[in-house]
Amino acid sequence: MSLYFLCAVLFAIGVYCILTKRNLIKIIIGVGIMEYSLNLLFILVAYRMNSRSPIIDEEWLSGALPPITDPLPQALVITSIVIGLATKALLICLAMRLYEKYGTFDITEIRRLKG
């Protein structure tokens, strides 16, 4: 249960970074922290104690069925990591373009210089 709480704390740290920081790079890092906490939570929910990998072998076919870990959450987390990587790359490109145009990563300064 404490691992779920730690995932919630990690998510809260990411939300804090997004809401309170004015630097675009720190906001992107907060988005990454939130994504990692959700991936970790998803894997923790799918984990089963004393289970084995979902590979069909002779032992499984013979009828001795130990608990098997569900592979679907693992596949979804891998997909989430790839989508998160693309999202962060887009955010970094956007931050670089804003820096080229305004010369700063500070959101309040960018809003003031808008036009």
VEXGU-868186 format. One record per atom (N, C-alpha, C, CB): residue number from 1; residue in three letters; atom name; z, y, x. Coordinates in pm, 1 decimal. Glycine has a CB too. Layout:
REM VEXGU-868186
<NUM; Ala; CA; <Z; Y; X>>
...
This chain:
REM VEXGU-868186
<1; Met; N; <0.0; -119.6; 81.7>>
<1; Met; CA; <0.0; 0.0; 0.0>>
<1; Met; C; <0.0; 126.1; 86.1>>
<1; Met; CB; <120.0; -0.2; -92.9>>
<2; Ser; N; <63.9; 116.5; 202.8>>
<2; Ser; CA; <68.3; 234.3; 288.6>>
<2; Ser; C; <-69.8; 268.5; 344.5>>
<2; Ser; CB; <166.7; 212.3; 402.8>>
<3; Leu; N; <-157.2; 167.8; 360.8>>
<3; Leu; CA; <-292.6; 195.8; 408.5>>
<3; Leu; C; <-371.6; 277.6; 307.2>>
<3; Leu; CB; <-366.2; 65.6; 438.7>>
<4; Tyr; N; <-350.7; 250.1; 178.8>>
<4; Tyr; CA; <-417.1; 329.5; 75.5>>
<4; Tyr; C; <-366.8; 474.0; 78.1>>
<4; Tyr; CB; <-393.9; 267.2; -63.7>>
<5; Phe; N; <-238.1; 489.8; 100.2>>
<5; Phe; CA; <-181.1; 623.6; 110.8>>
<5; Phe; C; <-238.5; 698.3; 231.0>>
<5; Phe; CB; <-28.6; 615.9; 121.4>>
<6; Leu; N; <-255.3; 627.8; 343.2>>
<6; Leu; CA; <-312.1; 691.1; 461.2>>
<6; Leu; C; <-458.2; 730.2; 438.9>>
<6; Leu; CB; <-300.6; 598.1; 581.3>>
<7; Cys; N; <-531.4; 650.6; 360.4>>
<7; Cys; CA; <-668.2; 689.6; 324.6>>
<7; Cys; C; <-667.1; 816.8; 240.0>>
<7; Cys; CB; <-739.1; 575.4; 248.3>>
<8; Ala; N; <-571.5; 826.0; 147.9>>
<8; Ala; CA; <-559.9; 946.6; 65.9>>
<8; Ala; C; <-523.0; 1067.5; 151.9>>
<8; Ala; CB; <-455.0; 926.2; -45.0>>
<9; Val; N; <-436.6; 1048.5; 251.0>>
<9; Val; CA; <-399.7; 1157.8; 341.3>>
<9; Val; C; <-521.8; 1201.9; 421.9>>
<9; Val; CB; <-284.5; 1114.5; 436.2>>
<10; Leu; N; <-600.6; 1106.6; 469.6>>
<10; Leu; CA; <-721.5; 1138.9; 544.8>>
<10; Leu; C; <-821.0; 1214.8; 458.0>>
<10; Leu; CB; <-785.9; 1011.4; 599.6>>
<11; Phe; N; <-833.9; 1173.9; 332.0>>
<11; Phe; CA; <-921.7; 1244.7; 239.1>>
<11; Phe; C; <-870.8; 1386.6; 214.5>>
<11; Phe; CB; <-932.4; 1168.1; 106.0>>
<12; Ala; N; <-739.6; 1401.2; 201.0>>
<12; Ala; CA; <-681.0; 1533.6; 178.9>>
<12; Ala; C; <-702.7; 1624.3; 299.7>>
<12; Ala; CB; <-531.1; 1521.2; 148.8>>
<13; Ile; N; <-699.2; 1568.1; 420.3>>
<13; Ile; CA; <-727.4; 1647.6; 540.2>>
<13; Ile; C; <-871.2; 1698.1; 536.6>>
<13; Ile; CB; <-702.6; 1564.3; 668.6>>
<14; Gly; N; <-964.0; 1612.3; 494.7>>
<14; Gly; CA; <-1103.1; 1655.0; 481.9>>
<14; Gly; C; <-1121.3; 1764.4; 379.0>>
<14; Gly; CB; <-1189.7; 1538.0; 446.1>>
<15; Val; N; <-1054.4; 1750.6; 263.4>>
<15; Val; CA; <-1062.5; 1854.5; 159.8>>
<15; Val; C; <-1002.1; 1984.7; 211.0>>
<15; Val; CB; <-990.3; 1809.0; 30.5>>
<16; Tyr; N; <-892.4; 1975.2; 283.7>>
<16; Tyr; CA; <-829.4; 2094.4; 341.4>>
<16; Tyr; C; <-925.7; 2165.8; 436.4>>
<16; Tyr; CB; <-699.6; 2056.3; 415.8>>
<17; Cys; N; <-995.5; 2087.3; 518.9>>
<17; Cys; CA; <-1091.8; 2147.9; 612.0>>
<17; Cys; C; <-1203.9; 2218.6; 537.5>>
<17; Cys; CB; <-1150.5; 2041.4; 705.0>>
<18; Ile; N; <-1250.6; 2159.0; 430.9>>
<18; Ile; CA; <-1361.1; 2219.6; 355.9>>
<18; Ile; C; <-1315.8; 2347.5; 285.5>>
<18; Ile; CB; <-1417.2; 2119.8; 253.0>>
<19; Leu; N; <-1197.2; 2346.8; 227.8>>
<19; Leu; CA; <-1153.4; 2460.0; 146.6>>
<19; Leu; C; <-1097.6; 2576.5; 226.8>>
<19; Leu; CB; <-1050.7; 2414.6; 50.1>>
<20; Thr; N; <-1039.0; 2550.8; 342.1>>
<20; Thr; CA; <-969.4; 2659.3; 411.5>>
<20; Thr; C; <-1040.4; 2711.0; 535.2>>
<20; Thr; CB; <-834.1; 2614.0; 449.8>>
<21; Lys; N; <-1127.3; 2633.6; 594.3>>
<21; Lys; CA; <-1192.5; 2677.2; 717.9>>
<21; Lys; C; <-1313.2; 2764.5; 685.9>>
<21; Lys; CB; <-1235.3; 2555.7; 802.8>>
<22; Arg; N; <-1340.4; 2859.8; 774.4>>
<22; Arg; CA; <-1454.9; 2947.9; 755.8>>
<22; Arg; C; <-1568.6; 2915.1; 851.3>>
<22; Arg; CB; <-1412.9; 3091.8; 773.8>>
<23; Asn; N; <-1543.4; 2831.3; 950.0>>
<23; Asn; CA; <-1644.4; 2792.5; 1046.6>>
<23; Asn; C; <-1726.9; 2676.6; 989.6>>
<23; Asn; CB; <-1579.1; 2753.0; 1181.9>>
<24; Leu; N; <-1859.6; 2689.0; 994.5>>
<24; Leu; CA; <-1946.4; 2585.7; 937.2>>
<24; Leu; C; <-1929.7; 2450.3; 1006.3>>
<24; Leu; CB; <-2091.6; 2629.7; 945.8>>
<25; Ile; N; <-1909.8; 2450.6; 1136.1>>
<25; Ile; CA; <-1893.4; 2324.7; 1209.4>>
<25; Ile; C; <-1766.3; 2253.8; 1164.2>>
<25; Ile; CB; <-1889.4; 2350.2; 1361.9>>
<26; Lys; N; <-1659.3; 2326.8; 1142.7>>
<26; Lys; CA; <-1534.8; 2266.4; 1095.4>>
<26; Lys; C; <-1550.1; 2212.3; 953.6>>
<26; Lys; CB; <-1420.8; 2368.5; 1100.5>>
<27; Ile; N; <-1629.5; 2278.7; 872.2>>
<27; Ile; CA; <-1656.1; 2229.2; 736.8>>
<27; Ile; C; <-1735.0; 2099.9; 742.3>>
<27; Ile; CB; <-1732.2; 2334.0; 654.2>>
<28; Ile; N; <-1832.2; 2091.1; 831.9>>
<28; Ile; CA; <-1910.0; 1967.6; 846.6>>
<28; Ile; C; <-1820.6; 1854.8; 895.6>>
<28; Ile; CB; <-2028.0; 1988.4; 944.0>>
<29; Ile; N; <-1729.4; 1883.3; 985.5>>
<29; Ile; CA; <-1634.1; 1781.9; 1031.7>>
<29; Ile; C; <-1545.3; 1736.6; 915.8>>
<29; Ile; CB; <-1547.2; 1837.0; 1148.0>>
<30; Gly; N; <-1504.0; 1828.9; 829.1>>
<30; Gly; CA; <-1424.6; 1792.0; 710.9>>
<30; Gly; C; <-1500.5; 1700.3; 617.2>>
<30; Gly; CB; <-1381.3; 1916.4; 635.7>>
<31; Val; N; <-1630.2; 1725.6; 599.5>>
<31; Val; CA; <-1712.9; 1636.6; 516.2>>
<31; Val; C; <-1717.9; 1497.4; 578.3>>
<31; Val; CB; <-1856.9; 1693.5; 499.9>>
<32; Gly; N; <-1731.1; 1490.6; 710.7>>
<32; Gly; CA; <-1732.7; 1361.4; 779.6>>
<32; Gly; C; <-1601.2; 1286.2; 764.0>>
<32; Gly; CB; <-1762.8; 1381.4; 926.8>>
<33; Ile; N; <-1489.6; 1357.7; 773.8>>
<33; Ile; CA; <-1358.3; 1294.4; 757.4>>
<33; Ile; C; <-1343.0; 1238.7; 616.2>>
<33; Ile; CB; <-1245.3; 1395.1; 787.4>>
<34; Met; N; <-1388.2; 1314.6; 516.6>>
<34; Met; CA; <-1381.1; 1265.1; 378.5>>
<34; Met; C; <-1465.9; 1139.2; 361.3>>
<34; Met; CB; <-1427.5; 1373.9; 279.7>>
<35; Glu; N; <-1584.7; 1139.9; 419.5>>
<35; Glu; CA; <-1672.5; 1023.4; 407.5>>
<35; Glu; C; <-1609.1; 900.8; 473.2>>
<35; Glu; CB; <-1809.8; 1052.6; 470.9>>
<36; Tyr; N; <-1553.6; 918.5; 592.3>>
<36; Tyr; CA; <-1492.4; 805.4; 661.7>>
<36; Tyr; C; <-1371.8; 751.4; 586.1>>
<36; Tyr; CB; <-1451.1; 846.1; 802.1>>
<37; Ser; N; <-1295.3; 839.2; 523.9>>
<37; Ser; CA; <-1178.7; 791.7; 448.5>>
<37; Ser; C; <-1222.1; 710.5; 326.3>>
<37; Ser; CB; <-1090.8; 910.9; 404.5>>
<38; Leu; N; <-1329.7; 752.0; 260.7>>
<38; Leu; CA; <-1377.8; 675.0; 145.9>>
<38; Leu; C; <-1435.0; 539.9; 188.3>>
<38; Leu; CB; <-1483.5; 754.3; 70.0>>
<39; Asn; N; <-1505.9; 536.6; 301.4>>
<39; Asn; CA; <-1556.0; 408.7; 351.9>>
<39; Asn; C; <-1440.9; 314.3; 386.5>>
<39; Asn; CB; <-1644.6; 431.0; 475.3>>
<40; Leu; N; <-1338.3; 367.6; 450.0>>
<40; Leu; CA; <-1222.2; 286.8; 485.0>>
<40; Leu; C; <-1151.3; 235.2; 360.4>>
<40; Leu; CB; <-1125.4; 367.7; 570.9>>
<41; Leu; N; <-1137.2; 319.5; 259.8>>
<41; Leu; CA; <-1074.3; 276.5; 134.9>>
<41; Leu; C; <-1154.3; 166.1; 68.0>>
<41; Leu; CB; <-1059.1; 394.6; 39.6>>
<42; Phe; N; <-1285.0; 179.4; 68.9>>
<42; Phe; CA; <-1369.7; 79.6; 5.5>>
<42; Phe; C; <-1357.1; -55.7; 74.7>>
<42; Phe; CB; <-1514.8; 125.5; 6.1>>
<43; Ile; N; <-1351.7; -55.6; 207.3>>
<43; Ile; CA; <-1334.3; -180.7; 281.5>>
<43; Ile; C; <-1194.4; -237.6; 258.5>>
<43; Ile; CB; <-1358.8; -158.3; 432.3>>
<44; Leu; N; <-1092.0; -152.3; 252.2>>
<44; Leu; CA; <-955.9; -201.3; 229.3>>
<44; Leu; C; <-940.9; -265.9; 91.9>>
<44; Leu; CB; <-856.1; -87.4; 243.6>>
<45; Val; N; <-1007.4; -210.7; -8.4>>
<45; Val; CA; <-998.6; -267.6; -142.3>>
<45; Val; C; <-1064.3; -405.9; -146.1>>
<45; Val; CB; <-1064.7; -173.6; -245.1>>
<46; Ala; N; <-1170.8; -423.5; -69.3>>
<46; Ala; CA; <-1244.4; -550.0; -71.8>>
<46; Ala; C; <-1183.8; -656.3; 19.2>>
<46; Ala; CB; <-1387.7; -526.3; -32.1>>
<47; Tyr; N; <-1089.4; -620.1; 104.7>>
<47; Tyr; CA; <-1033.6; -714.6; 200.8>>
<47; Tyr; C; <-944.2; -817.0; 131.7>>
<47; Tyr; CB; <-954.8; -640.3; 308.7>>
<48; Arg; N; <-953.4; -941.5; 176.3>>
<48; Arg; CA; <-867.7; -1049.6; 126.9>>
<48; Arg; C; <-799.3; -1115.0; 244.7>>
<48; Arg; CB; <-948.8; -1154.0; 45.6>>
<49; Met; N; <-669.8; -1137.6; 234.2>>
<49; Met; CA; <-594.0; -1199.9; 342.7>>
<49; Met; C; <-639.7; -1343.8; 364.0>>
<49; Met; CB; <-442.9; -1195.7; 312.8>>
<50; Asn; N; <-642.2; -1386.3; 489.5>>
<50; Asn; CA; <-676.4; -1522.2; 530.4>>
<50; Asn; C; <-812.4; -1567.6; 476.4>>
<50; Asn; CB; <-568.7; -1618.0; 484.2>>
<51; Ser; N; <-905.1; -1476.4; 467.5>>
<51; Ser; CA; <-1039.0; -1514.0; 422.3>>
<51; Ser; C; <-1130.7; -1524.7; 543.1>>
<51; Ser; CB; <-1094.7; -1411.2; 319.6>>
<52; Arg; N; <-1247.0; -1580.3; 518.5>>
<52; Arg; CA; <-1342.1; -1595.5; 627.5>>
<52; Arg; C; <-1472.3; -1527.6; 589.4>>
<52; Arg; CB; <-1365.4; -1744.6; 660.9>>
<53; Ser; N; <-1561.5; -1517.3; 685.4>>
<53; Ser; CA; <-1688.4; -1449.7; 660.5>>
<53; Ser; C; <-1773.4; -1530.6; 562.3>>
<53; Ser; CB; <-1765.1; -1427.9; 792.8>>
<54; Pro; N; <-1858.2; -1464.5; 485.9>>
<54; Pro; CA; <-1936.2; -1532.6; 381.8>>
<54; Pro; C; <-2060.6; -1602.3; 436.8>>
<54; Pro; CB; <-1977.4; -1433.1; 275.1>>
<55; Ile; N; <-2038.7; -1698.6; 525.0>>
<55; Ile; CA; <-2148.9; -1775.9; 582.4>>
<55; Ile; C; <-2137.8; -1918.5; 530.1>>
<55; Ile; CB; <-2146.3; -1772.5; 739.7>>
<56; Ile; N; <-2243.8; -1968.4; 472.0>>
<56; Ile; CA; <-2244.4; -2104.7; 418.1>>
<56; Ile; C; <-2268.8; -2201.6; 533.0>>
<56; Ile; CB; <-2353.2; -2121.6; 306.4>>
<57; Asp; N; <-2175.1; -2293.6; 552.1>>
<57; Asp; CA; <-2188.7; -2394.9; 656.4>>
<57; Asp; C; <-2147.8; -2531.2; 600.5>>
<57; Asp; CB; <-2102.6; -2358.4; 780.8>>
<58; Glu; N; <-2133.0; -2629.8; 688.5>>
<58; Glu; CA; <-2100.9; -2765.8; 642.7>>
<58; Glu; C; <-1965.5; -2773.0; 574.0>>
<58; Glu; CB; <-2103.4; -2862.3; 759.8>>
<59; Glu; N; <-1867.8; -2699.5; 624.7>>
<59; Glu; CA; <-1734.0; -2700.1; 564.2>>
<59; Glu; C; <-1739.0; -2646.2; 421.6>>
<59; Glu; CB; <-1636.0; -2616.6; 649.0>>
<60; Trp; N; <-1815.2; -2541.9; 400.3>>
<60; Trp; CA; <-1826.1; -2483.0; 267.4>>
<60; Trp; C; <-1901.1; -2576.3; 174.0>>
<60; Trp; CB; <-1895.8; -2347.0; 273.9>>
<61; Leu; N; <-2005.3; -2643.1; 225.6>>
<61; Leu; CA; <-2083.1; -2733.5; 142.7>>
<61; Leu; C; <-2008.2; -2862.1; 110.1>>
<61; Leu; CB; <-2212.7; -2766.2; 211.0>>
<62; Ser; N; <-1912.4; -2901.2; 194.1>>
<62; Ser; CA; <-1838.3; -3024.9; 170.2>>
<62; Ser; C; <-1736.7; -3011.0; 57.6>>
<62; Ser; CB; <-1768.1; -3068.2; 296.7>>
<63; Gly; N; <-1707.3; -2891.9; 16.9>>
<63; Gly; CA; <-1615.4; -2873.1; -95.0>>
<63; Gly; C; <-1484.3; -2810.5; -55.6>>
<63; Gly; CB; <-1588.9; -3002.9; -160.6>>
<64; Ala; N; <-1453.8; -2805.3; 72.6>>
<64; Ala; CA; <-1332.1; -2737.0; 118.4>>
<64; Ala; C; <-1361.8; -2587.7; 115.3>>
<64; Ala; CB; <-1288.1; -2784.7; 263.8>>
<65; Leu; N; <-1316.1; -2522.2; 9.8>>
<65; Leu; CA; <-1353.5; -2383.7; -13.5>>
<65; Leu; C; <-1239.6; -2288.2; 20.3>>
<65; Leu; CB; <-1396.0; -2364.7; -157.9>>
<66; Pro; N; <-1231.7; -2241.0; 144.2>>
<66; Pro; CA; <-1134.1; -2135.6; 172.9>>
<66; Pro; C; <-1183.5; -2005.3; 111.2>>
<66; Pro; CB; <-1111.8; -2119.3; 327.0>>
<67; Pro; N; <-1094.6; -1912.7; 90.2>>
<67; Pro; CA; <-1139.7; -1786.1; 32.0>>
<67; Pro; C; <-1242.8; -1717.3; 121.9>>
<67; Pro; CB; <-1019.9; -1692.6; 8.4>>
<68; Ile; N; <-1342.2; -1660.6; 58.0>>
<68; Ile; CA; <-1451.0; -1594.7; 130.3>>
<68; Ile; C; <-1447.3; -1446.0; 97.2>>
<68; Ile; CB; <-1590.1; -1657.1; 93.6>>
<69; Thr; N; <-1466.8; -1364.9; 199.0>>
<69; Thr; CA; <-1472.3; -1221.0; 180.1>>
<69; Thr; C; <-1601.5; -1183.7; 109.8>>
<69; Thr; CB; <-1460.4; -1147.3; 314.5>>
<70; Asp; N; <-1591.7; -1092.3; 15.6>>
<70; Asp; CA; <-1709.9; -1047.1; -57.0>>
<70; Asp; C; <-1795.4; -960.1; 35.0>>
<70; Asp; CB; <-1669.9; -968.9; -185.4>>
<71; Pro; N; <-1922.9; -993.4; 56.6>>
<71; Pro; CA; <-2006.3; -914.9; 147.8>>
<71; Pro; C; <-2063.3; -787.3; 86.3>>
<71; Pro; CB; <-2118.9; -999.5; 197.0>>
<72; Leu; N; <-2057.1; -772.1; -44.2>>
<72; Leu; CA; <-2117.4; -656.0; -108.9>>
<72; Leu; C; <-2055.1; -522.9; -65.0>>
<72; Leu; CB; <-2105.5; -670.1; -258.4>>
<73; Pro; N; <-1921.8; -508.9; -61.8>>
<73; Pro; CA; <-1865.9; -380.9; -15.3>>
<73; Pro; C; <-1904.0; -347.8; 128.4>>
<73; Pro; CB; <-1715.3; -383.1; -27.4>>
<74; Gln; N; <-1915.2; -449.9; 212.4>>
<74; Gln; CA; <-1955.8; -424.8; 350.5>>
<74; Gln; C; <-2097.6; -369.6; 355.4>>
<74; Gln; CB; <-1946.1; -553.4; 433.9>>
<75; Ala; N; <-2186.5; -426.9; 275.7>>
<75; Ala; CA; <-2324.3; -378.8; 271.7>>
<75; Ala; C; <-2331.6; -237.2; 214.6>>
<75; Ala; CB; <-2411.2; -473.8; 188.5>>
<76; Leu; N; <-2250.4; -209.6; 113.8>>
<76; Leu; CA; <-2250.4; -75.3; 55.7>>
<76; Leu; C; <-2195.4; 28.6; 153.2>>
<76; Leu; CB; <-2168.5; -73.7; -73.0>>
<77; Val; N; <-2096.8; -9.2; 232.2>>
<77; Val; CA; <-2041.2; 84.0; 330.2>>
<77; Val; C; <-2142.7; 110.6; 441.0>>
<77; Val; CB; <-1909.8; 28.7; 389.8>>
<78; Ile; N; <-2217.2; 8.5; 482.3>>
<78; Ile; CA; <-2322.2; 31.1; 581.8>>
<78; Ile; C; <-2425.9; 128.7; 526.9>>
<78; Ile; CB; <-2389.6; -102.4; 622.0>>
<79; Thr; N; <-2464.8; 109.8; 401.2>>
<79; Thr; CA; <-2557.9; 202.5; 337.6>>
<79; Thr; C; <-2498.2; 342.7; 330.1>>
<79; Thr; CB; <-2595.2; 153.1; 197.2>>
<80; Ser; N; <-2370.7; 351.6; 297.7>>
<80; Ser; CA; <-2303.1; 481.3; 289.9>>
<80; Ser; C; <-2299.2; 549.7; 426.4>>
<80; Ser; CB; <-2160.5; 463.9; 235.8>>
<81; Ile; N; <-2280.8; 472.8; 532.3>>
<81; Ile; CA; <-2278.8; 530.6; 666.3>>
<81; Ile; C; <-2414.9; 590.6; 700.6>>
<81; Ile; CB; <-2239.3; 424.3; 770.4>>
<82; Val; N; <-2521.8; 519.5; 666.0>>
<82; Val; CA; <-2657.0; 569.3; 695.0>>
<82; Val; C; <-2685.5; 695.6; 613.7>>
<82; Val; CB; <-2763.3; 460.6; 664.3>>
<83; Ile; N; <-2649.1; 695.8; 486.8>>
<83; Ile; CA; <-2670.2; 814.5; 403.7>>
<83; Ile; C; <-2584.5; 930.5; 453.4>>
<83; Ile; CB; <-2637.9; 783.9; 255.9>>
<84; Gly; N; <-2461.8; 902.8; 493.9>>
<84; Gly; CA; <-2375.0; 1007.2; 548.9>>
<84; Gly; C; <-2429.6; 1064.7; 678.4>>
<84; Gly; CB; <-2235.9; 952.3; 572.5>>
<85; Leu; N; <-2488.4; 979.8; 761.2>>
<85; Leu; CA; <-2548.9; 1028.5; 884.9>>
<85; Leu; C; <-2663.9; 1124.3; 854.3>>
<85; Leu; CB; <-2598.7; 910.7; 970.4>>
<86; Ala; N; <-2747.1; 1088.0; 758.5>>
<86; Ala; CA; <-2857.9; 1176.3; 721.1>>
<86; Ala; C; <-2805.9; 1307.3; 662.5>>
<86; Ala; CB; <-2950.6; 1106.5; 620.3>>
<87; Thr; N; <-2702.5; 1299.7; 581.2>>
<87; Thr; CA; <-2644.9; 1420.6; 522.5>>
<87; Thr; C; <-2586.6; 1512.0; 629.5>>
<87; Thr; CB; <-2537.1; 1384.1; 421.0>>
<88; Lys; N; <-2513.9; 1453.3; 724.8>>
<88; Lys; CA; <-2456.0; 1535.0; 831.9>>
<88; Lys; C; <-2564.1; 1594.0; 921.3>>
<88; Lys; CB; <-2358.8; 1451.9; 915.8>>
<89; Ala; N; <-2671.8; 1520.0; 945.4>>
<89; Ala; CA; <-2782.7; 1575.3; 1023.5>>
<89; Ala; C; <-2844.2; 1695.1; 951.6>>
<89; Ala; CB; <-2890.1; 1467.5; 1049.1>>
<90; Leu; N; <-2858.5; 1685.1; 820.6>>
<90; Leu; CA; <-2911.9; 1797.4; 743.1>>
<90; Leu; C; <-2816.9; 1917.1; 747.6>>
<90; Leu; CB; <-2936.6; 1754.9; 597.1>>
<91; Leu; N; <-2687.2; 1892.6; 735.7>>
<91; Leu; CA; <-2590.2; 2001.6; 742.1>>
<91; Leu; C; <-2589.4; 2068.2; 879.3>>
<91; Leu; CB; <-2450.8; 1950.0; 708.8>>
<92; Ile; N; <-2602.5; 1989.0; 984.7>>
<92; Ile; CA; <-2605.3; 2046.2; 1120.0>>
<92; Ile; C; <-2732.1; 2128.2; 1140.4>>
<92; Ile; CB; <-2596.1; 1934.8; 1226.7>>
<93; Cys; N; <-2845.1; 2078.3; 1090.0>>
<93; Cys; CA; <-2969.9; 2157.1; 1099.4>>
<93; Cys; C; <-2957.4; 2288.6; 1022.8>>
<93; Cys; CB; <-3089.8; 2075.7; 1044.8>>
<94; Leu; N; <-2896.4; 2284.3; 906.5>>
<94; Leu; CA; <-2874.8; 2406.2; 828.5>>
<94; Leu; C; <-2783.3; 2503.6; 903.3>>
<94; Leu; CB; <-2814.6; 2371.8; 690.9>>
<95; Ala; N; <-2678.5; 2451.3; 964.8>>
<95; Ala; CA; <-2587.2; 2536.1; 1041.5>>
<95; Ala; C; <-2658.8; 2597.7; 1161.8>>
<95; Ala; CB; <-2464.9; 2455.0; 1088.2>>
<96; Met; N; <-2745.1; 2521.5; 1227.2>>
<96; Met; CA; <-2819.9; 2575.2; 1341.2>>
<96; Met; C; <-2914.0; 2687.1; 1298.3>>
<96; Met; CB; <-2899.2; 2464.0; 1409.9>>
<97; Arg; N; <-2980.8; 2668.7; 1184.3>>
<97; Arg; CA; <-3071.2; 2774.1; 1133.9>>
<97; Arg; C; <-2992.8; 2899.7; 1095.0>>
<97; Arg; CB; <-3151.8; 2722.5; 1011.9>>
<98; Leu; N; <-2877.8; 2882.4; 1033.9>>
<98; Leu; CA; <-2795.2; 2998.0; 1000.2>>
<98; Leu; C; <-2746.6; 3069.5; 1125.4>>
<98; Leu; CB; <-2676.2; 2955.1; 915.0>>
<99; Tyr; N; <-2714.0; 2992.3; 1228.6>>
<99; Tyr; CA; <-2671.1; 3054.4; 1354.0>>
<99; Tyr; C; <-2785.5; 3131.4; 1419.0>>
<99; Tyr; CB; <-2617.6; 2948.2; 1450.7>>
<100; Glu; N; <-2907.5; 3074.8; 1413.4>>
<100; Glu; CA; <-3023.4; 3145.9; 1468.7>>
<100; Glu; C; <-3048.2; 3277.9; 1395.6>>
<100; Glu; CB; <-3148.6; 3057.6; 1460.7>>
<101; Lys; N; <-3028.6; 3276.3; 1265.0>>
<101; Lys; CA; <-3057.5; 3396.6; 1186.5>>
<101; Lys; C; <-2946.5; 3501.0; 1196.7>>
<101; Lys; CB; <-3078.9; 3359.4; 1041.0>>
<102; Tyr; N; <-2820.0; 3457.4; 1186.7>>
<102; Tyr; CA; <-2708.6; 3552.4; 1179.4>>
<102; Tyr; C; <-2625.9; 3561.1; 1307.4>>
<102; Tyr; CB; <-2618.8; 3515.0; 1065.9>>
<103; Gly; N; <-2638.7; 3462.8; 1396.5>>
<103; Gly; CA; <-2564.1; 3468.0; 1522.1>>
<103; Gly; C; <-2417.9; 3431.5; 1510.7>>
<103; Gly; CB; <-2574.3; 3602.6; 1579.3>>
<104; Thr; N; <-2377.7; 3367.3; 1402.5>>
<104; Thr; CA; <-2238.3; 3328.0; 1383.3>>
<104; Thr; C; <-2230.7; 3205.1; 1293.0>>
<104; Thr; CB; <-2156.2; 3444.7; 1323.2>>
<105; Phe; N; <-2119.2; 3132.9; 1305.7>>
<105; Phe; CA; <-2091.9; 3019.8; 1216.6>>
<105; Phe; C; <-1991.0; 3056.6; 1108.0>>
<105; Phe; CB; <-2040.2; 2900.6; 1297.0>>
<106; Asp; N; <-1940.1; 3178.5; 1110.9>>
<106; Asp; CA; <-1838.0; 3223.4; 1015.2>>
<106; Asp; C; <-1902.9; 3252.2; 879.3>>
<106; Asp; CB; <-1764.5; 3350.3; 1068.4>>
<107; Ile; N; <-1854.7; 3185.2; 775.5>>
<107; Ile; CA; <-1914.0; 3197.8; 642.6>>
<107; Ile; C; <-1896.4; 3338.2; 586.2>>
<107; Ile; CB; <-1852.6; 3096.0; 547.9>>
<108; Thr; N; <-1780.8; 3399.3; 607.4>>
<108; Thr; CA; <-1760.1; 3533.4; 552.8>>
<108; Thr; C; <-1852.8; 3634.5; 620.1>>
<108; Thr; CB; <-1613.4; 3576.3; 570.0>>
<109; Glu; N; <-1877.6; 3615.9; 749.1>>
<109; Glu; CA; <-1969.5; 3705.2; 820.8>>
<109; Glu; C; <-2113.7; 3683.8; 772.3>>
<109; Glu; CB; <-1960.0; 3681.3; 974.3>>
<110; Ile; N; <-2148.7; 3559.7; 745.3>>
<110; Ile; CA; <-2284.7; 3530.3; 694.8>>
<110; Ile; C; <-2302.7; 3592.1; 557.1>>
<110; Ile; CB; <-2310.5; 3376.3; 688.5>>
<111; Arg; N; <-2201.3; 3582.7; 471.7>>
<111; Arg; CA; <-2209.9; 3645.7; 339.3>>
<111; Arg; C; <-2222.4; 3797.3; 350.9>>
<111; Arg; CB; <-2086.9; 3609.7; 254.9>>
<112; Arg; N; <-2153.2; 3856.3; 446.2>>
<112; Arg; CA; <-2158.9; 4001.6; 463.1>>
<112; Arg; C; <-2295.4; 4045.2; 515.6>>
<112; Arg; CB; <-2048.1; 4048.9; 558.3>>
<113; Leu; N; <-2358.2; 3963.1; 601.5>>
<113; Leu; CA; <-2486.4; 3997.2; 660.8>>
<113; Leu; C; <-2604.9; 3952.6; 575.9>>
<113; Leu; CB; <-2496.6; 3936.4; 797.3>>
<114; Lys; N; <-2579.4; 3891.2; 463.4>>
<114; Lys; CA; <-2686.3; 3837.6; 380.7>>
<114; Lys; C; <-2783.8; 3947.9; 339.3>>
<114; Lys; CB; <-2628.3; 3768.6; 256.9>>
<115; Gly; N; <-2913.4; 3914.0; 346.5>>
<115; Gly; CA; <-3010.1; 4011.9; 299.3>>
<115; Gly; C; <-3136.3; 4015.1; 376.1>>
<115; Gly; CB; <-2952.1; 4143.8; 301.1>>
